[in-house]
Amino acid sequence: MAAMMGIHDLNLAAQFSDRLILLENGKIYEAGTPAEVITVENIRRIYGMDVDIINTSRHLHIIPVVSVNNGPGIAGEQVKS
């Protein structure tokens, strides 16, 4: 059985997906298992964010660290303290 879903929450995608496709400007940038696709380098390039990635026995946990640039989805947004 197969299912396809579009999801922007990388933690949920990593938890519930066997395979992922990471898009950049509507084109496939990377495809594979969550561990192959969700990397520090890929997240920095696509989302403009530095992250820590913790790989547990169950799934990956993606934790944002700091904005590197105004990548897609974060342009001009500021974190309120």
Contacts in CASP RR format, 6 or more apart in sequence:
PFRMAT RR
TARGET T0000
AUTHOR 0000-0000-0000
METHOD contacts of the structure
MODEL  1
MAAMMGIHDLNLAAQFSDRLILLENGKIYEAGTPAEVITVENIRRIYGMD
VDIINTSRHLHIIPVVSVNNGPGIAGEQVKS
5 17 0 8 1.000
7 13 0 8 1.000
10 38 0 8 1.000
10 43 0 8 1.000
10 62 0 8 1.000
11 60 0 8 1.000
11 61 0 8 1.000
11 62 0 8 1.000
13 20 0 8 1.000
13 34 0 8 1.000
13 38 0 8 1.000
14 20 0 8 1.000
14 34 0 8 1.000
14 38 0 8 1.000
14 59 0 8 1.000
14 60 0 8 1.000
14 61 0 8 1.000
14 62 0 8 1.000
15 58 0 8 1.000
15 59 0 8 1.000
15 60 0 8 1.000
17 34 0 8 1.000
18 33 0 8 1.000
19 31 0 8 1.000
19 32 0 8 1.000
19 33 0 8 1.000
20 30 0 8 1.000
20 31 0 8 1.000
20 32 0 8 1.000
20 33 0 8 1.000
20 34 0 8 1.000
20 37 0 8 1.000
20 38 0 8 1.000
21 28 0 8 1.000
21 30 0 8 1.000
21 31 0 8 1.000
21 32 0 8 1.000
21 37 0 8 1.000
22 28 0 8 1.000
22 29 0 8 1.000
22 30 0 8 1.000
22 31 0 8 1.000
22 37 0 8 1.000
22 38 0 8 1.000
22 42 0 8 1.000
22 46 0 8 1.000
23 29 0 8 1.000
23 46 0 8 1.000
24 45 0 8 1.000
24 46 0 8 1.000
29 42 0 8 1.000
29 45 0 8 1.000
29 46 0 8 1.000
30 36 0 8 1.000
30 37 0 8 1.000
30 42 0 8 1.000
31 37 0 8 1.000
34 59 0 8 1.000
34 60 0 8 1.000
35 55 0 8 1.000
35 60 0 8 1.000
38 53 0 8 1.000
38 60 0 8 1.000
38 62 0 8 1.000
39 53 0 8 1.000
40 50 0 8 1.000
40 51 0 8 1.000
40 52 0 8 1.000
40 53 0 8 1.000
43 49 0 8 1.000
43 50 0 8 1.000
43 51 0 8 1.000
43 53 0 8 1.000
43 62 0 8 1.000
44 50 0 8 1.000
44 51 0 8 1.000
44 68 0 8 1.000
46 72 0 8 1.000
47 71 0 8 1.000
47 72 0 8 1.000
47 73 0 8 1.000
47 74 0 8 1.000
48 67 0 8 1.000
48 68 0 8 1.000
48 69 0 8 1.000
48 70 0 8 1.000
48 71 0 8 1.000
48 72 0 8 1.000
48 74 0 8 1.000
49 64 0 8 1.000
49 65 0 8 1.000
49 66 0 8 1.000
49 67 0 8 1.000
49 68 0 8 1.000
49 71 0 8 1.000
49 74 0 8 1.000
50 64 0 8 1.000
50 65 0 8 1.000
50 66 0 8 1.000
50 67 0 8 1.000
50 68 0 8 1.000
51 62 0 8 1.000
51 63 0 8 1.000
51 64 0 8 1.000
51 65 0 8 1.000
52 62 0 8 1.000
52 63 0 8 1.000
52 65 0 8 1.000
53 60 0 8 1.000
53 61 0 8 1.000
53 62 0 8 1.000
53 63 0 8 1.000
54 60 0 8 1.000
54 61 0 8 1.000
54 63 0 8 1.000
55 61 0 8 1.000
67 74 0 8 1.000
70 76 0 8 1.000
END
